[in-house]
Amino acid sequence: YLEYELYRNNNLIGFHKYEFIKNGNNLEVKSVVDFKISKMGIDLYKYYAESSENYLDNSFKSFNSKTKQNKKEKYVNIELNNKENILKIDGSSYKGDADVNFMVGTWWNHEIIKAKAQISAISGRIIEQKVNFLGKENIIINGKKFEALHFKFLSSDETLPDNKKLNTDIWYDAKTYIWLKAQFVKQGNWEYRLKRYN
């Protein structure tokens, strides 16, 4: 179980929770994200997403999610096609095939640092990435000290408009590879901070 608090401009606005359900050789990772931005009691932006990620014998099998951004609905369904050894994507932004080595952009999985591209967990869009390791750091989250590995994720494609570019800092625990923190700027400073895990 992993639970994160989500901050914007240092104000707590919501949460992101992951539940890991093991059943024999199957692993299901259920996720819920819920946040809203309010000003003077008026909700300016509301976001809710649920997803399910499935693995068999530690290999990716499928992913599906539904997201509601204000009144806009987005989705993605991804299936591994064993025969052709490709990923089949049906999403609100992209429909088609993808390389089997691309990974869904759910930050909990430390393996994402090795992927050439990540697939948007909201819409299925493929985001080619380059990942820089910025070194080891001691960070404090909710009063607890962690030795962390700091990575910078950037879009490989420089021609993308800024609002489509990947530009995210991620910290993983140096011993366990648990995702500790994320930071990015998008109409404000956003930060995910680990609240609870077991």
Summary of the structure (lengths in Angstrom):
residues: 198
radius of gyration: 16.8
end to end distance: 5.3
largest distance: 54.9
contacts: 563
relative contact order: 0.15
helix: 4%
strand: 69%
